[in-house]
């Protein structure tokens, strides 16, 4: 038994040694030898093989081989994480804050440098994008015109344009909610006047409907930052000319329905 065990452990070391040589060989290294050696092993995760169990001093030992594939080799190919709008991922703000009743925004388009009625049309479309996916009428998309500016804490829900600096902030959503009941009582969306805004996805400009749909999602949903969520509306980054956030992905829909019903 000791002899067999010794040979088994030597075999594991040999495999790991050969695995290391594969990693150092470069793009054109053939993988046949590695595959032969691991023929009876079980791949338990990409590049990690379980060799089985043995006994050592009356105790079970498990064998693993960690394969370092050469860049570009076929053996390195493995299923990649899905990165599209079918990803079912979302994150709730503060474990589930939400509105108890339909809310309404007031809009001051000063600073947008866009035609007032077109702005209102784009914003209403963004609001309706969320309402379409839930049985709860979250937003009244008949927007009220106001000349008032951003004033967080006044219990008015406003959409405005203000200078948010040149540090990369496109927009923000400022909100208030009851700590005990988790009911949202105010939401204010501010778009940064440092950016040029578009209604048609123009390059070198921020698309209003795209960014607004994301911001309105913050009435209960948090930003997502992992790369797998990059095609979802609640992904925390956006770019010039981007319009994909105008429509919701699977995770966005799951999130809004988790809060407000389907």
VOGU-3710 file (C-alpha; in Angstrom, 3 decimals, decimal comma):
1> xxxxxxxxxx> 0,000/0,000/0,000  2,803/2,425/0,845  4,452/1,708/-2,459  1,224/2,260/-4,349  0,573/5,436/-2,404  4,063/6,672/-3,129  3,625/6,059/-6,839  0,240/7,774/-6,730  1,669/10,882/-5,114  4,593/10,878/-7,522
11> xxxxxxxxxx> 2,084/10,682/-10,348  0,259/13,738/-9,032  3,521/15,637/-8,751  4,453/14,559/-12,268  1,129/15,809/-13,634  1,493/19,131/-11,905  5,050/19,377/-13,213  3,910/18,679/-16,741  1,082/21,154/-16,312  3,618/23,793/-15,433
21> xxxxxxxxxx> 5,581/23,034/-18,587  2,450/23,539/-20,691  2,000/27,005/-19,261  5,571/27,947/-20,092  5,602/26,535/-23,624  3,734/29,270/-25,479  0,885/29,369/-27,985  1,880/26,400/-30,129  2,408/23,810/-27,371  0,298/20,712/-28,137
31> xxxxxxxxxx> -2,085/19,610/-25,402  -2,293/15,892/-26,266  0,158/14,734/-23,606  -1,697/16,619/-20,886  -5,029/15,180/-22,006  -3,644/11,638/-21,935  -2,301/12,027/-18,420  -5,610/13,408/-17,145  -7,774/10,939/-19,053  -9,357/9,477/-15,909
41> xxxxxxxxxx> -9,481/12,741/-13,989  -12,600/14,847/-13,500  -12,528/18,545/-14,350  -14,337/20,182/-11,445  -13,848/23,783/-12,610  -11,984/25,328/-15,563  -8,410/24,161/-15,409  -8,857/22,253/-12,130  -8,957/18,437/-12,246  -9,810/16,018/-9,442
51> xxxxxxxxxx> -7,554/12,954/-9,584  -9,383/10,913/-6,983  -8,610/9,867/-3,434  -6,027/7,645/-1,774  -4,829/6,838/1,723  -1,843/8,222/3,577  -1,101/7,097/7,122  -4,632/5,896/7,508  -6,141/9,152/6,273  -7,808/10,032/2,978
61> xxxxxxxxxx> -5,937/12,316/0,623  -7,448/13,957/-2,480  -5,489/14,724/-5,614  -5,955/17,811/-7,817  -4,126/19,080/-10,880  -4,213/22,777/-11,685  -3,696/23,282/-15,385  -2,055/26,457/-16,588  -3,077/26,650/-20,239  -1,055/28,445/-22,862
71> xxxxxxxxxx> -2,692/31,592/-24,136  -4,790/30,897/-27,193  -4,811/27,105/-26,886  -8,044/25,241/-27,570  -7,844/23,564/-24,178  -8,121/26,957/-22,525  -11,487/27,577/-24,157  -14,375/27,382/-21,718  -17,887/28,773/-21,521  -17,790/32,491/-20,832
81> xxxxxxxxxx> -20,264/34,179/-18,497  -23,338/35,460/-20,266  -22,998/39,208/-20,789  -26,240/40,395/-22,368  -29,589/41,738/-21,245  -30,876/38,252/-20,350  -28,719/38,226/-17,205  -31,079/37,890/-14,243  -29,337/40,088/-11,698  -30,492/42,996/-9,575
91> xxxxxxxxxx> -29,796/44,674/-6,258  -32,362/46,353/-4,016  -31,616/49,647/-2,314  -31,390/49,287/1,457  -32,954/45,822/1,329  -36,179/46,926/-0,251  -37,121/50,590/0,046  -39,989/51,558/-2,259  -42,915/53,897/-2,864  -46,246/53,121/-1,213
101> xxxxxxxxxx> -48,232/55,127/-3,774  -47,824/56,411/-7,312  -45,289/59,224/-7,405  -44,961/62,199/-9,770  -42,006/64,222/-10,962  -41,840/67,942/-11,611  -39,518/68,929/-14,462  -37,383/72,018/-15,000  -35,670/71,717/-18,389  -33,528/74,855/-17,914
111> xxxxxxxxxx> -29,929/73,947/-18,653  -30,736/70,961/-20,852  -30,323/72,981/-24,056  -33,084/70,820/-25,523  -36,616/71,573/-26,668  -38,956/71,420/-23,671  -41,702/69,210/-25,108  -39,173/66,750/-26,526  -37,519/66,444/-23,109  -40,854/65,713/-21,490
121> xxxxxxxxxx> -41,623/63,083/-24,119  -38,293/61,330/-23,505  -38,722/61,397/-19,733  -42,285/60,085/-19,946  -41,054/57,226/-22,135  -38,413/56,360/-19,520  -41,003/56,304/-16,747  -43,386/54,158/-18,768  -40,590/51,680/-19,514  -40,629/50,716/-15,840
131> xxxxxxxxxx> -44,401/50,929/-15,347  -45,010/48,542/-18,226  -43,264/45,757/-16,317  -45,189/45,950/-13,042  -48,821/45,853/-11,988  -48,171/48,761/-9,604  -48,510/52,212/-11,159  -45,187/53,496/-9,866  -44,972/56,702/-11,918  -47,466/59,275/-13,076
141> xxxxxxxxxx> -45,887/60,040/-16,442  -47,948/63,215/-16,863  -45,038/65,401/-15,805  -45,574/68,737/-14,063  -43,652/71,794/-15,243  -41,786/73,750/-12,587  -39,364/76,658/-12,396  -37,990/75,434/-9,074  -34,463/74,086/-8,842  -33,078/71,037/-7,067
151> xxxxxxxxxx> -33,889/71,164/-3,365  -33,291/67,835/-1,675  -35,453/67,373/1,392  -38,420/69,520/0,370  -40,596/66,457/-0,334  -40,973/67,431/-3,971  -39,840/65,058/-6,704  -37,925/67,026/-9,316  -35,962/66,460/-12,492  -33,474/69,278/-13,108
161> xxxxxxxxxx> -30,188/70,160/-14,810  -27,321/71,440/-12,679  -23,542/71,673/-12,798  -22,269/68,477/-11,167  -18,649/69,169/-12,026  -16,208/67,624/-14,471  -15,355/64,529/-12,450  -17,377/62,154/-14,584  -20,777/62,378/-12,879  -23,438/62,137/-15,589
171> xxxxxxxxxx> -26,468/62,338/-13,299  -27,620/61,549/-9,797  -30,752/60,509/-7,939  -31,166/61,931/-4,441  -33,842/60,187/-2,379  -35,316/60,023/1,107  -37,101/57,151/2,831  -38,457/56,125/6,229  -36,004/53,969/8,111  -38,684/51,872/9,846
181> xxxxxxxxxx> -41,169/51,318/7,018  -38,702/51,598/4,099  -41,129/53,858/2,267  -39,564/56,338/-0,179  -40,902/59,843/0,257  -38,785/61,878/-2,186  -36,708/61,365/-5,300  -34,809/64,064/-7,183  -32,952/63,428/-10,434  -30,239/65,851/-11,555
191> xxxxxxxxxx> -28,538/65,737/-14,965  -25,099/67,293/-15,325  -24,919/70,424/-17,494  -21,236/69,694/-18,128  -22,410/67,149/-20,687  -24,196/67,779/-23,963  -27,517/65,966/-24,077  -29,230/64,254/-26,971  -32,692/62,887/-27,738  -31,523/60,580/-30,525
201> xxxxxxxxxx> -28,384/58,789/-29,341  -25,926/61,163/-30,985  -22,279/60,297/-30,520  -20,316/62,578/-28,197  -23,524/63,343/-26,303  -25,414/61,648/-23,469  -28,751/60,218/-24,536  -31,420/61,582/-22,201  -33,841/58,662/-22,357  -30,980/56,225/-21,804
211> xxxxxxxxxx> -29,702/57,956/-18,657  -33,166/58,854/-17,359  -34,376/55,249/-17,496  -31,408/54,260/-15,353  -31,965/57,094/-12,873  -35,679/56,364/-12,495  -34,754/52,779/-11,685  -33,229/54,081/-8,459  -36,726/54,300/-7,036  -35,881/50,997/-5,388
221> xxxxxxxxxx> -33,000/49,486/-7,370  -29,279/49,959/-6,802  -26,436/50,234/-9,293  -24,721/47,094/-10,560  -21,000/47,135/-11,218  -19,922/43,570/-12,032  -19,029/43,008/-15,684  -21,720/40,345/-16,068  -24,375/43,050/-15,633  -22,921/45,405/-18,245
231> xxxxxxxxxx> -25,901/45,154/-20,605  -28,543/45,828/-17,954  -30,198/49,201/-17,413  -29,032/49,353/-13,795  -25,376/48,892/-14,707  -23,623/51,830/-13,081  -21,662/53,162/-16,062  -22,782/54,734/-19,332  -21,103/56,216/-22,363  -21,587/58,772/-25,099
241> xxxxxxxxxx> -24,226/57,800/-27,628  -25,378/54,813/-25,577  -29,064/53,891/-25,931  -29,240/50,316/-24,619  -30,514/51,458/-21,205  -33,694/52,724/-22,829  -35,037/49,176/-22,580  -34,930/46,847/-19,576  -33,064/43,593/-19,292  -34,150/40,470/-17,454
251> xxxxxxxxxx> -32,510/41,500/-14,188  -34,018/44,984/-14,302  -37,493/43,508/-14,761  -36,960/40,962/-11,999  -35,864/43,735/-9,654  -38,788/46,079/-10,262  -41,239/43,180/-9,986  -39,649/42,016/-6,731  -40,529/45,419/-5,289  -43,811/46,315/-6,957
261> xx> -45,285/43,079/-8,324  -45,627/41,699/-11,822
//
